[in-house]
């Protein structure tokens, strides 16, 4: 599974960044980032996301979810354009998560004209995408924590302009690697690396014209630490799109008292505005509220709000580590039964390195030592 995903990602990053001229691709709404948290962090999300928004940014991040969760976003964009996104993620087991997501973009009706310049009826336009995603942990470390996640998102796309419409399908693939972990009071402290290829598929055809999809290739890293018990995340992405120049994104998030999140971000390559973003989030027990702001110079401002809901209890939150320990204990028992007392003692010692207070391992270690003394 890993080799084909790596091949797709590496091939995608090797493609020319300007395979098409700006504005010549179809389904441009697929390039609009999702989530107020992402906007507040400058859209540097490839190695950060571990919530339902991972279905958009990097489906490999879905594998980190331990709770069923629903995320919704409303984006009041520019010139009468509004955008909504909904994503529901459900863990089947630890490190195995499915997700359903919907993206919609609409715009205010505009006055239509015929070939002679005479006014006709108002003309409307809308975009819609339905997606189904899956994220899975494919490599674990000795403690049962994920080292490498992979994921994919498959979506059906439809665009409509007045009475004309076109539809197609596309796929996203991603990888998320935990390069280095430190000891900390929160989840996953250390460095992560993410890679994604999004919007891969045939183009949209209106009448005789075919518009390619806005294929996008991203790579990024994230560093998370817990100074004085608070959470600090720093992230950076590099993005190459089919119809745009490569650009970079930087993000910063500081969460105090596990309650209030402050975010800053910057994105290069913006034609209007300064590229700075800012946001705030409130994390309650089962609900998270997010807001982000982005300025676009004379065109105005973009305001994005989002909510995330968590349902039920964790799905096997410690199952991977417990499973590894149990397997090691069973192996040690077999060695002890077969008279390989020294090898059994080494096996139980490995268990105690991971769980120093494991009573079963301590008792079995004592038995192995007693046999060796005889």
VOBA-1610 file (N, C-alpha, C; in pm, whole numbers, padded with zeros to 5 digits, always signed):
BEGIN
Unk+00083-00121+00000Unk+00000+00000+00000Unk+00087+00126+00000Unk+00200+00122+00074Unk+00284+00240+00088Unk+00352+00279-00041Unk+00402+00181-00117Unk+00476+00213-00239Unk+00392+00286-00343Unk+00270+00239-00374Unk+00188+00313-00471Unk+00157+00455-00426Unk+00131+00475-00296Unk+00101+00609-00247Unk+00222+00700-00263Unk+00339+00649-00226Unk+00461+00729-00242Unk+00486+00762-00388Unk+00462+00666-00476Unk+00484+00689-00619Unk+00394+00801-00671Unk+00267+00798-00629Unk+00175+00903-00673Unk+00218+01039-00623Unk+00257+01046-00495Unk+00296+01174-00438Unk+00423+01228-00502Unk+00521+01142-00522Unk+00647+01187-00581Unk+00628+01227-00727Unk+00546+01154-00800Unk+00517+01190-00937Unk+00448+01325-00944Unk+00354+01346-00849Unk+00280+01472-00850Unk+00370+01591-00823Unk+00464+01578-00729Unk+00550+01690-00698Unk+00651+01715-00809Unk+00673+01619-00897Unk+00765+01638-01008Unk+00700+01706-01127Unk+00567+01715-01130Unk+00499+01778-01242Unk+00524+01928-01242Unk+00518+01992-01358Unk+00535+02137-01362Unk+00428+02205-01280Unk+00466+02309-01208Unk+00370+02380-01125Unk+00271+02458-01209Unk+00305+02489-01334Unk+00217+02567-01418Unk+00179+02486-01541Unk+00116+02370-01517Unk+00074+02287-01630Unk-00040+02351-01706Unk-00107+02447-01645Unk-00214+02520-01711Unk-00204+02665-01670Unk-00255+02755-01751Unk-00251+02895-01719Unk-00349+02926-01607Unk-00325+03034-01531Unk-00416+03069-01422Unk-00558+03086-01472Unk-00653+03027-01397Unk-00793+03043-01431Unk-00844+02948-01536Unk-00762+02855-01585Unk-00805+02766-01692Unk-00852+02631-01641Unk-00844+02605-01512Unk-00893+02479-01458Unk-01039+02492-01416Unk-01106+02376-01406Unk-01243+02374-01359Unk-01249+02341-01211Unk-01369+02350-01152Unk-01390+02319-01011Unk-01291+02391-00921Unk-01274+02521-00946Unk-01181+02601-00866Unk-01218+02601-00718Unk-01345+02577-00687Unk-01386+02578-00547Unk-01315+02472-00464Unk-01259+02369-00530Unk-01186+02265-00457Unk-01057+02318-00396Unk-01011+02435-00441Unk-00887+02493-00388Unk-00913+02579-00265Unk-01039+02608-00234Unk-01069+02690-00118Unk-01049+02607+00009Unk-00954+02649+00094Unk-00924+02574+00215Unk-01043+02563+00308Unk-01047+02455+00387Unk-01160+02429+00475Unk-01120+02444+00621Unk-01210+02503+00699Unk-01190+02511+00843Unk-01135+02645+00888Unk-01196+02702+00993Unk-01149+02829+01048Unk-01012+02815+01113Unk-00985+02699+01172Unk-00853+02677+01231Unk-00745+02685+01124Unk-00770+02621+01010Unk-00673+02623+00901Unk-00649+02765+00850Unk-00757+02841+00832Unk-00742+02979+00784Unk-00659+03061+00882Unk-00688+03049+01011Unk-00613+03124+01111Unk-00466+03089+01115Unk-00429+02969+01069Unk-00289+02926+01067Unk-00229+02939+00927Unk-00288+03022+00842Unk-00231+03045+00710Unk-00244+02929+00616Unk-00330+02831+00648Unk-00353+02711+00569Unk-00232+02618+00565Unk-00145+02628+00666Unk-00033+02535+00680Unk-00081+02416+00761Unk-00144+02317+00695Unk-00218+02214+00765Unk-00180+02070+00730Unk-00097+02048+00631Unk-00074+01913+00581Unk-00024+01818+00690Unk+00058+01868+00783Unk+00112+01782+00889Unk+00047+01811+01024Unk-00057+01895+01026Unk-00119+01937+01151Unk-00249+01864+01178Unk-00335+01853+01077Unk-00474+01812+01099Unk-00486+01674+01163Unk-00567+01668+01269Unk-00599+01542+01335Unk-00746+01544+01377Unk-00830+01606+01293Unk-00973+01618+01318Unk-01046+01591+01186Unk-01180+01605+01180Unk-01250+01574+01055Unk-01207+01657+00934Unk-01144+01773+00955Unk-01095+01851+00841Unk-00980+01783+00768Unk-00925+01679+00829Unk-00818+01604+00762Unk-00866+01545+00631Unk-00996+01519+00618Unk-01049+01465+00492Unk-01016+01557+00376Unk-01006+01688+00401Unk-00972+01783+00296Unk-00820+01803+00286Unk-00755+01832+00398Unk-00613+01872+00394Unk-00519+01754+00375Unk-00542+01647+00449Unk-00457+01527+00439Unk-00532+01411+00502Unk-00596+01326+00421Unk-00679+01218+00478Unk-00603+01122+00568Unk-00470+01121+00561Unk-00393+01036+00652Unk-00411+01081+00796Unk-00439+01210+00817Unk-00458+01261+00953Unk-00582+01208+01021Unk-00676+01151+00945Unk-00796+01095+01005Unk-00763+00981+01101Unk-00655+00909+01073Unk-00620+00792+01155Unk-00589+00829+01300Unk-00566+00958+01328Unk-00535+01000+01464Unk-00658+01022+01550Unk-00777+01024+01488Unk-00899+01050+01564Unk-00934+00933+01655Unk-00974+00963+01778Unk-01016+00861+01873Unk-01164+00871+01905Unk-01229+00981+01866Unk-01370+01002+01896Unk-01447+01025+01766Unk-01572+00978+01758Unk-01658+01023+01648Unk-01675+01174+01656Unk-01663+01242+01543Unk-01667+01389+01545Unk-01730+01443+01418Unk-01796+01558+01433Unk-01858+01628+01322Unk-01806+01770+01320Unk-01761+01817+01204Unk-01713+01954+01188Unk-01790+02023+01077Unk-01831+02147+01102Unk-01902+02226+01002Unk-01839+02365+00996Unk-01833+02422+00876Unk-01774+02554+00855Unk-01862+02636+00762Unk-01874+02764+00795Unk-01940+02859+00705Unk-01840+02970+00675Unk-01822+02998+00547Unk-01725+03097+00502Unk-01797+03206+00424Unk-01801+03327+00481Unk-01855+03442+00410Unk-01740+03503+00333Unk-01732+03468+00204Unk-01620+03511+00122Unk-01651+03645+00055Unk-01586+03670-00057Unk-01593+03800-00123Unk-01700+03802-00231Unk-01750+03922-00261Unk-01840+03945-00374Unk-01961+03852-00375Unk-02025+03835-00258Unk-02148+03758-00252Unk-02129+03607-00260Unk-02007+03560-00243Unk-01979+03416-00247Unk-01980+03360-00105Unk-02048+03250-00085Unk-02046+03184+00045Unk-02016+03036+00027Unk-01957+02978+00130Unk-01908+02840+00121Unk-01943+02766+00249Unk-01982+02640+00236Unk-02010+02555+00351Unk-01935+02423+00335Unk-01895+02369+00449Unk-01825+02240+00448Unk-01871+02160+00570Unk-01895+02033+00549Unk-01936+01943+00656Unk-01856+01814+00645Unk-01806+01767+00759Unk-01727+01643+00760Unk-01759+01564+00887Unk-01795+01438+00871Unk-01824+01350+00984Unk-01727+01233+00982Unk-01649+01218+01089Unk-01549+01112+01098Unk-01588+01014+01207Unk-01570+00885+01179Unk-01607+00780+01275Unk-01495+00675+01283Unk-01431+00661+01399Unk-01328+00558+01414Unk-01390+00418+01420Unk-01344+00329+01333Unk-01386+00189+01338Unk-01308+00114+01444Unk-01185+00154+01463Unk-01095+00099+01564Unk-00980+00197+01577Unk-00891+00172+01671Unk-00775+00260+01685Unk-00694+00259+01556Unk-00672+00378+01497Unk-00594+00388+01376Unk-00668+00351+01250Unk-00802+00344+01254Unk-00882+00311+01137Unk-01009+00395+01141Unk-01017+00498+01054Unk-01123+00598+01063Unk-01183+00622+00924Unk-01318+00623+00917Unk-01389+00656+00794Unk-01449+00796+00808Unk-01477+00859+00694Unk-01527+00997+00697Unk-01615+01022+00575Unk-01722+01097+00595Unk-01808+01145+00488Unk-01804+01298+00491Unk-01790+01362+00375Unk-01776+01506+00371Unk-01850+01566+00251Unk-01895+01690+00269Unk-01969+01763+00166Unk-01914+01905+00158Unk-01889+01950+00036Unk-01844+02087+00011Unk-01945+02155-00082Unk-01987+02275-00046Unk-02078+02352-00131Unk-02029+02496-00141Unk-02038+02551-00259Unk-02007+02692-00281Unk-02118+02753-00367Unk-02170+02865-00324Unk-02276+02933-00397Unk-02244+03080-00412Unk-02312+03144-00504Unk-02291+03288-00524Unk-02425+03355-00553Unk-02432+03482-00521Unk-02554+03557-00545Unk-02584+03562-00694Unk-02713+03561-00729Unk-02752+03566-00870Unk-02705+03697-00933Unk-02663+03688-01059Unk-02618+03806-01133Unk-02709+03828-01255Unk-02712+03950-01302Unk-02797+03983-01415Unk-02745+03918-01542Unk-02834+03853-01616Unk-02795+03792-01743Unk-02828+03882-01861Unk-02752+03865-01969Unk-02771+03942-02093Unk-02764+03847-02211Unk-02839+03880-02319Unk-02829+03799-02439Unk-02723+03856-02531Unk-02713+03800-02651Unk-02606+03840-02744Unk-02617+03985-02788Unk-02735+04044-02777Unk-02753+04184-02819Unk-02737+04282-02704Unk-02710+04230-02585Unk-02693+04316-02470Unk-02821+04344-02395Unk-02929+04276-02433Unk-03057+04295-02365Unk-03060+04212-02237Unk-03115+04273-02131Unk-03123+04202-02004Unk-03218+04083-02014Unk-03176+03972-01954Unk-03260+03852-01946Unk-03280+03818-01798Unk-03307+03695-01768Unk-03328+03655-01629Unk-03196+03656-01552Unk-03209+03651-01419Unk-03090+03639-01335Unk-03026+03502-01356Unk-02893+03500-01345Unk-02816+03377-01366Unk-02751+03336-01234Unk-02767+03211-01196Unk-02706+03159-01075Unk-02598+03057-01104Unk-02514+03031-01004Unk-02407+02932-01019Unk-02383+02866-00884Unk-02346+02739-00885Unk-02318+02668-00761Unk-02223+02552-00789Unk-02150+02511-00685Unk-02056+02399-00693Unk-02083+02305-00577Unk-02066+02176-00600Unk-02095+02077-00497Unk-02000+01959-00512Unk-01954+01907-00397Unk-01869+01787-00397Unk-01907+01699-00279Unk-01927+01569-00305Unk-01952+01469-00201Unk-01829+01379-00192Unk-01779+01357-00070Unk-01658+01277-00054Unk-01673+01167+00049Unk-01596+01060+00032Unk-01585+00951+00129Unk-01436+00924+00149Unk-01390+00933+00273Unk-01247+00923+00302Unk-01219+00811+00403Unk-01093+00768+00404Unk-01050+00665+00499Unk-00905+00690+00535Unk-00875+00689+00665Unk-00738+00702+00713Unk-00701+00584+00799Unk-00576+00536+00784Unk-00534+00416+00857Unk-00388+00425+00898Unk-00358+00378+01017Unk-00219+00365+01062Unk-00161+00237+01004Unk-00048+00250+00935Unk+00013+00133+00872Unk+00145+00092+00936Unk+00200+00178+01024Unk+00320+00142+01099Unk+00308+00196+01240Unk+00342+00116+01340Unk+00341+00158+01481Unk+00481+00148+01538Unk+00506+00222+01648Unk+00634+00207+01717Unk+00619+00100+01826Unk+00722+00083+01907Unk+00723-00024+02008Unk+00615-00004+02114Unk+00570+00120+02132Unk+00466+00149+02231Unk+00327+00145+02171Unk+00317+00106+02045Unk+00188+00098+01981Unk+00138+00230+01926Unk+00218+00335+01929Unk+00179+00465+01873Unk+00208+00467+01724Unk+00129+00541+01650Unk+00145+00542+01505Unk+00276+00609+01465Unk+00343+00550+01368Unk+00462+00610+01307Unk+00434+00658+01166Unk+00342+00589+01096Unk+00309+00628+00959Unk+00161+00601+00934Unk+00090+00705+00889Unk-00051+00694+00851Unk-00065+00717+00701Unk-00165+00655+00642Unk-00198+00677+00502Unk-00348+00700+00492Unk-00389+00772+00388Unk-00531+00798+00373Unk-00567+00837+00232Unk-00697+00830+00200Unk-00746+00867+00068Unk-00887+00923+00082Unk-00923+01011-00010Unk-01056+01071-00014Unk-01104+01068-00159Unk-01218+01005-00183Unk-01275+00998-00318Unk-01402+01081-00321Unk-01417+01164-00424Unk-01529+01257-00425Unk-01592+01270-00564Unk-01722+01296-00559Unk-01801+01325-00679Unk-01822+01476-00685Unk-01798+01534-00803Unk-01797+01681-00818Unk-01902+01722-00922Unk-01973+01828-00891Unk-02072+01880-00985Unk-02070+02033-00982Unk-02066+02093-01102Unk-02073+02238-01117Unk-02194+02274-01204Unk-02259+02383-01167Unk-02374+02428-01244Unk-02368+02577-01266Unk-02389+02620-01391Unk-02397+02761-01430Unk-02526+02779-01507Unk-02621+02847-01444Unk-02755+02863-01501Unk-02813+02725-01532Unk-02840+02695-01659Unk-02901+02567-01695Unk-02797+02464-01742Unk-02672+02503-01748Unk-02566+02412-01791Unk-02499+02351-01668Unk-02458+02225-01678Unk-02393+02158-01565Unk-02291+02058-01618Unk-02199+02022-01531Unk-02097+01922-01562Unk-02059+01851-01434Unk-02019+01727-01444Unk-01981+01650-01325Unk-01862+01560-01356Unk-01790+01522-01252Unk-01676+01433-01266Unk-01644+01376-01128Unk-01532+01308-01117Unk-01489+01252-00989Unk-01340+01280-00972Unk-01293+01269-00849Unk-01152+01296-00820Unk-01112+01224-00692Unk-00983+01219-00669Unk-00931+01153-00549Unk-00818+01232-00486Unk-00804+01218-00355Unk-00692+01276-00281Unk-00620+01162-00209Unk-00489+01170-00198Unk-00413+01072-00121Unk-00315+01146-00033Unk-00280+01086+00080Unk-00188+01152+00171Unk-00113+01056+00260Unk-00001+01103+00313Unk+00081+01031+00410Unk+00113+01125+00525Unk+00123+01070+00643Unk+00161+01146+00762Unk+00258+01063+00844Unk+00381+01113+00861Unk+00486+01039+00932Unk+00523+01112+01060Unk+00537+01036+01168Unk+00583+01091+01296Unk+00734+01068+01302Unk+00810+01172+01275Unk+00954+01157+01265Unk+01023+01149+01399Unk+00970+01222+01497Unk+01039+01229+01626Unk+00938+01267+01732Unk+00936+01194+01842Unk+00846+01222+01952Unk+00924+01253+02079Unk+00869+01343+02157Unk+00926+01374+02288Unk+00823+01338+02394Unk+00865+01337+02518Unk+00773+01313+02628Unk+00702+01444+02661Unk+00572+01439+02672Unk+00496+01561+02701Unk+00363+01527+02763Unk+00296+01630+02819Unk+00168+01606+02884Unk+00051+01591+02788Unk+00071+01618+02660Unk-00037+01612+02563Unk-00008+01510+02454Unk-00098+01499+02356Unk-00082+01400+02249Unk+00021+01441+02144Unk+00101+01346+02103Unk+00190+01359+01987Unk+00283+01479+01990Unk+00360+01501+02097Unk+00461+01606+02092Unk+00576+01562+02002Unk+00637+01656+01932Unk+00749+01624+01844Unk+00728+01677+01704Unk+00785+01609+01606Unk+00785+01657+01467Unk+00711+01558+01378Unk+00627+01612+01290Unk+00553+01532+01193Unk+00578+01586+01053Unk+00572+01497+00955Unk+00588+01533+00815Unk+00468+01482+00737Unk+00409+01568+00652Unk+00293+01529+00573Unk+00314+01553+00425Unk+00253+01467+00342Unk+00256+01481+00196Unk+00115+01452+00143Unk+00069+01533+00049Unk-00062+01508-00010Unk-00062+01540-00158Unk-00149+01472-00230Unk-00182+01504-00369Unk-00334+01509-00375Unk-00390+01624-00414Unk-00534+01643-00411Unk-00589+01673-00551Unk-00716+01638-00567Unk-00791+01669-00690Unk-00731+01600-00813Unk-00702+01473-00798Unk-00650+01394-00909Unk-00767+01326-00981Unk-00785+01354-01108Unk-00895+01293-01180Unk-00919+01363-01313Unk-01015+01312-01392Unk-01046+01374-01521Unk-01111+01510-01500Unk-01109+01591-01604Unk-01162+01726-01593Unk-01312+01733-01607Unk-01363+01855-01602Unk-01505+01883-01621Unk-01530+01925-01765Unk-01636+01871-01825Unk-01666+01906-01964Unk-01801+01978-01972Unk-01795+02105-02011Unk-01914+02182-02043Unk-01924+02190-02195Unk-02029+02129-02251Unk-02046+02127-02395Unk-01922+02062-02458Unk-01845+02137-02537Unk-01727+02081-02605Unk-01597+02112-02532Unk-01603+02197-02434Unk-01480+02239-02366Unk-01455+02154-02242Unk-01330+02110-02227Unk-01291+02031-02110Unk-01193+02112-02026Unk-01224+02127-01897Unk-01138+02202-01805Unk-01075+02104-01706Unk-00942+02096-01698Unk-00878+02004-01604Unk-00905+02045-01459Unk-00898+01949-01369Unk-00917+01979-01227Unk-00793+02049-01171Unk-00810+02127-01064Unk-00697+02201-01004Unk-00612+02109-00916Unk-00539+02017-00978Unk-00454+01924-00902Unk-00355+02004-00816Unk-00340+01962-00691Unk-00257+02034-00595Unk-00169+01935-00521Unk-00041+01970-00504Unk+00056+01884-00436Unk+00119+01962-00323Unk+00117+01904-00204Unk+00162+01976-00085Unk+00255+01890-00001Unk+00348+01956+00063Unk+00436+01892+00160Unk+00455+01987+00277Unk+00461+01935+00398Unk+00476+02024+00512Unk+00522+01950+00636Unk+00560+02029+00737Unk+00598+01970+00865Unk+00529+02048+00977Unk+00519+01985+01092Unk+00461+02048+01210Unk+00542+02007+01332Unk+00563+02102+01420Unk+00633+02076+01547Unk+00540+02114+01660Unk+00517+02022+01753Unk+00426+02046+01866Unk+00498+02022+01996Unk+00483+02115+02090Unk+00541+02099+02223Unk+00440+02148+02327Unk+00474+02127+02455Unk+00382+02162+02562Unk+00454+02242+02670Unk+00486+02369+02641Unk+00552+02452+02743Unk+00458+02482+02858Unk+00501+02452+02980Unk+00423+02477+03101Unk+00283+02415+03094Unk+00271+02306+03019Unk+00144+02238+03009Unk+00052+02288+02900Unk+00082+02404+02841Unk+00004+02455+02729Unk+00053+02390+02600Unk-00022+02409+02491Unk+00013+02347+02363Unk+00062+02453+02265Unk+00175+02426+02201Unk+00232+02515+02100Unk+00258+02435+01974Unk+00201+02479+01861Unk+00220+02412+01733Unk+00272+02512+01631Unk+00377+02474+01562Unk+00434+02554+01453Unk+00432+02468+01327Unk+00385+02523+01215Unk+00373+02444+01093Unk+00416+02525+00971Unk+00457+02454+00867Unk+00497+02517+00741Unk+00466+02422+00626Unk+00409+02475+00518Unk+00375+02397+00400Unk+00433+02462+00275Unk+00459+02378+00176Unk+00493+02424+00041Unk+00391+02360-00052Unk+00328+02443-00139Unk+00217+02396-00222Unk+00244+02430-00368Unk+00220+02333-00457Unk+00229+02354-00601Unk+00096+02313-00662Unk+00031+02404-00735Unk-00097+02377-00798Unk-00083+02378-00949Unk-00176+02311-01016Unk-00170+02298-01162Unk-00172+02433-01233Unk-00253+02526-01181Unk-00272+02652-01253Unk-00223+02772-01172Unk-00122+02751-01087Unk-00073+02862-01005Unk+00074+02842-00975Unk+00139+02950-00935Unk+00278+02939-00894Unk+00288+02872-00758Unk+00398+02805-00728Unk+00415+02747-00595Unk+00412+02857-00488Unk+00361+02822-00371Unk+00358+02919-00262Unk+00384+02849-00131Unk+00414+02928-00028Unk+00440+02874+00103Unk+00339+02924+00204Unk+00326+02850+00314Unk+00233+02886+00420Unk+00298+02858+00555Unk+00277+02949+00649Unk+00330+02935+00784Unk+00216+02949+00883Unk+00220+02870+00990Unk+00114+02876+01090Unk+00166+02863+01231Unk+00095+02925+01324Unk+00130+02920+01466Unk+00001+02909+01547Unk-00001+02816+01642Unk-00117+02801+01729Unk-00070+02780+01872Unk-00126+02861+01963Unk-00095+02847+02106Unk-00225+02827+02181Unk-00236+02715+02252Unk-00357+02684+02327Unk-00326+02690+02475Unk-00394+02782+02545Unk-00371+02802+02688Unk-00481+02734+02769Unk-00440+02666+02874Unk-00531+02600+02968Unk-00623+02499+02898Unk-00580+02448+02781Unk-00661+02354+02703Unk-00799+02411+02670Unk-00807+02544+02665Unk-00936+02609+02648Unk-00936+02712+02536Unk-00838+02801+02536Unk-00834+02913+02443Unk-00718+02895+02345Unk-00749+02894+02215Unk-00647+02879+02111Unk-00632+03011+02035Unk-00509+03060+02026Unk-00477+03181+01951Unk-00394+03141+01830Unk-00429+03192+01711Unk-00365+03148+01588Unk-00321+03266+01502Unk-00206+03247+01438Unk-00155+03341+01341Unk-00105+03264+01220Unk-00116+03326+01102Unk-00070+03258+00982Unk-00029+03356+00875Unk+00047+03305+00779Unk+00089+03386+00665Unk+00099+03297+00543Unk+00048+03348+00431Unk+00053+03273+00305Unk+00113+03361+00198Unk+00213+03311+00127Unk+00274+03387+00019Unk+00191+03369-00109Unk+00225+03448-00210Unk+00162+03430-00341Unk+00024+03488-00354Unk-00021+03569-00258Unk-00154+03630-00269Unk-00147+03752-00359Unk-00244+03763-00450Unk-00246+03876-00544Unk-00297+04003-00478Unk-00384+03991-00378Unk-00436+04107-00307Unk-00422+04084-00158Unk-00410+04193-00082Unk-00390+04179+00061Unk-00246+04145+00096Unk-00220+04129+00224Unk-00085+04107+00272Unk-00053+03960+00300Unk-00152+03875+00295Unk-00127+03733+00319Unk-00134+03692+00464Unk-00158+03788+00556Unk-00166+03754+00698Unk-00305+03703+00733Unk-00309+03608+00826Unk-00433+03551+00875Unk-00428+03548+01028Unk-00545+03544+01091Unk-00551+03536+01236Unk-00680+03465+01275Unk-00679+03403+01391Unk-00799+03333+01434Unk-00795+03303+01582Unk-00908+03257+01632Unk-00921+03222+01772Unk-01013+03101+01783Unk-00991+03019+01885Unk-01075+02901+01906Unk-01102+02880+02053Unk-01220+02827+02084Unk-01258+02795+02221Unk-01288+02646+02228Unk-01211+02576+02311Unk-01223+02431+02321Unk-01296+02394+02450Unk-01419+02347+02436Unk-01497+02301+02548Unk-01490+02148+02554Unk-01569+02087+02640Unk-01557+01943+02661Unk-01591+01864+02535Unk-01702+01897+02472Unk-01743+01822+02353Unk-01765+01913+02231Unk-01743+02042+02247Unk-01765+02137+02138Unk-01644+02228+02125Unk-01607+02257+02000Unk-01502+02354+01973Unk-01554+02459+01875Unk-01536+02586+01910Unk-01580+02698+01828Unk-01457+02768+01772Unk-01459+02799+01643Unk-01343+02862+01578Unk-01388+02980+01493Unk-01302+03081+01488Unk-01324+03198+01403Unk-01191+03237+01341Unk-01194+03281+01214Unk-01073+03326+01146Unk-01106+03446+01058Unk-01004+03529+01038Unk-01019+03651+00961Unk-00903+03660+00862Unk-00934+03703+00740Unk-00831+03727+00638Unk-00869+03852+00560Unk-00773+03940+00542Unk-00797+04063+00467Unk-00749+04050+00323Unk-00825+04107+00230Unk-00790+04102+00088Unk-00791+04243+00026Unk-00731+04337+00097Unk-00713+04472+00044Unk-00845+04538+00007Unk-00849+04595-00112Unk-00968+04667-00157Unk-01089+04576-00179Unk-01065+04444-00192Unk-01176+04353-00214Unk-01257+04328-00086Unk-01199+04359+00029Unk-01271+04339+00154Unk-01209+04233+00241Unk-01289+04179+00333Unk-01241+04080+00430Unk-01321+03950+00417Unk-01256+03844+00459Unk-01321+03713+00462Unk-01333+03668+00607Unk-01454+03631+00647Unk-01478+03583+00783Unk-01521+03437+00776Unk-01459+03355+00858Unk-01490+03213+00856Unk-01516+03166+00999Unk-01628+03096+01017Unk-01663+03041+01148Unk-01682+02891+01134Unk-01653+02818+01240Unk-01667+02674+01236Unk-01698+02617+01373Unk-01758+02500+01374Unk-01788+02429+01498Unk-01754+02281+01480Unk-01704+02222+01585Unk-01677+02078+01585Unk-01742+02016+01707Unk-01804+01901+01688Unk-01873+01830+01794Unk-01812+01691+01809Unk-01791+01651+01934Unk-01737+01519+01962Unk-01846+01435+02027Unk-01858+01309+01984Unk-01964+01222+02032Unk-01905+01101+02103Unk-01969+01062+02213Unk-01935+00937+02278Unk-01796+00935+02339Unk-01753+00814+02372Unk-01623+00795+02433Unk-01517+00756+02333Unk-01392+00748+02376Unk-01283+00714+02285Unk-01294+00571+02233Unk-01248+00551+02112Unk-01246+00417+02051Unk-01110+00353+02079Unk-01106+00263+02175Unk-00983+00191+02212Unk-00864+00286+02223Unk-00869+00385+02312Unk-00762+00483+02317Unk-00625+00424+02350Unk-00623+00312+02428Unk-00494+00252+02465Unk-00478+00114+02405Unk-00567+00075+02314Unk-00563-00060+02259Unk-00432-00095+02189Unk-00374-00006+02107Unk-00251-00044+02039Unk-00138-00080+02136Unk-00118+00003+02241Unk-00011-00024+02335Unk-00039-00150+02415Unk-00162-00166+02460Unk-00197-00285+02536Unk-00181-00411+02451Unk-00215-00402+02324Unk-00201-00518+02236Unk-00055-00557+02220Unk+00032-00458+02205Unk+00175-00487+02192Unk+00229-00552+02318Unk+00191-00498+02435Unk+00238-00555+02562Unk+00188-00698+02580Unk+00063-00721+02543Unk+00007-00855+02558Unk+00078-00955+02468Unk+00108-00914+02346Unk+00179-01003+02254Unk+00318-01036+02308Unk+00386-00937+02367Unk+00519-00960+02423Unk+00511-01055+02543Unk+00408-01037+02627Unk+00391-01126+02742Unk+00364-01269+02698Unk+00280-01287+02598Unk+00249-01421+02549Unk+00372-01490+02492Unk+00454-01411+02423Unk+00578-01468+02369Unk+00670-01512+02482Unk+00679-01430+02587Unk+00763-01466+02701Unk+00713-01591+02773Unk+00580-01603+02783Unk+00523-01723+02846Unk+00559-01849+02769Unk+00553-01840+02635Unk+00587-01957+02553Unk+00734-01995+02572Unk+00820-01893+02577Unk+00963-01922+02598Unk+00985-01985+02735Unk+00913-01936+02836Unk+00928-01991+02971Unk+00879-02135+02975Unk+00771-02164+02907Unk+00716-02299+02903Unk+00809-02396+02831Unk+00881-02347+02729Unk+00972-02431+02652Unk+01108-02445+02718Unk+01125-02387+02837Unk+01251-02399+02908Unk+01357-02298+02866Unk+01321-02203+02782Unk+01417-02101+02740Unk+01408-01983+02839Unk+01458-02009+02960Unk+01440-01915+03070Unk+01512-01782+03045Unk+01632-01787+02991Unk+01708-01663+02969Unk+01638-01575+02866Unk+01593-01637+02753Unk+01524-01560+02650Unk+01392-01504+02703Unk+01324-01583+02790Unk+01200-01536+02849Unk+01224-01415+02939Unk+01331-01420+03017Unk+01364-01307+03105Unk+01390-01180+03024Unk+01458-01195+02910Unk+01483-01079+02824Unk+01352-01021+02770Unk+01259-01111+02735Unk+01131-01067+02683Unk+01052-00989+02790Unk+01050-01042+02912Unk+00978-00973+03020Unk+01045-00841+03055Unk+01176-00835+03039Unk+01248-00710+03064Unk+01206-00602+02963Unk+01181-00642+02838Unk+01134-00547+02738Unk+00996-00493+02774Unk+00912-00581+02828Unk+00779-00537+02871Unk+00790-00435+02983Unk+00879-00460+03078Unk+00894-00369+03192Unk+00956-00236+03151Unk+01029-00233+03043Unk+01080-00104+02994Unk+00966-00015+02946Unk+00864-00078+02886Unk+00749-00003+02837Unk+00648+00025+02948Unk+00636-00071+03043Unk+00539-00058+03152Unk+00603-00108+03281Unk+00680-00021+03348Unk+00756-00066+03467Unk+00671-00124+03578Unk+00543-00089+03585Unk+00459-00138+03693Unk+00375-00258+03657Unk+00405-00324+03545Unk+00326-00438+03501Unk+00347-00557+03595Unk+00242-00587+03674Unk+00254-00692+03776Unk+00276-00830+03715Unk+00209-00857+03605Unk+00221-00988+03542Unk+00364-01010+03494Unk+00424-00907+03433Unk+00562-00918+03386Unk+00659-00936+03502Unk+00634-00866+03613Unk+00721-00879+03730Unk+00717-01020+03787Unk+00597-01078+03795Unk+00583-01214+03847Unk+00650-01316+03755Unk+00630-01301+03625Unk+00691-01393+03528Unk+00843-01378+03527Unk+00890-01254+03544Unk+01035-01231+03551Unk+01093-01303+03673Unk+01021-01299+03787Unk+01067-01369+03908Unk+01076-01519+03882Unk+00974-01574+03814Unk+00974-01717+03784Unk+01093-01753+03694Unk+01119-01670+03594Unk+01232-01697+03504Unk+01364-01695+03579Unk+01381-01601+03672Unk+01504-01593+03751Unk+01518-01715+03843Unk+01405-01758+03901Unk+01409-01877+03987Unk+01455-01999+03908Unk+01405-02014+03786Unk+01446-02127+03702Unk+01593-02121+03668Unk+01643-01999+03642Unk+01783-01983+03607Unk+01874-02018+03726Unk+01828-01989+03848Unk+01910-02020+03967Unk+01923-02170+03988Unk+01822-02244+03943Unk+01825-02390+03957Unk+01920-02454+03855
//
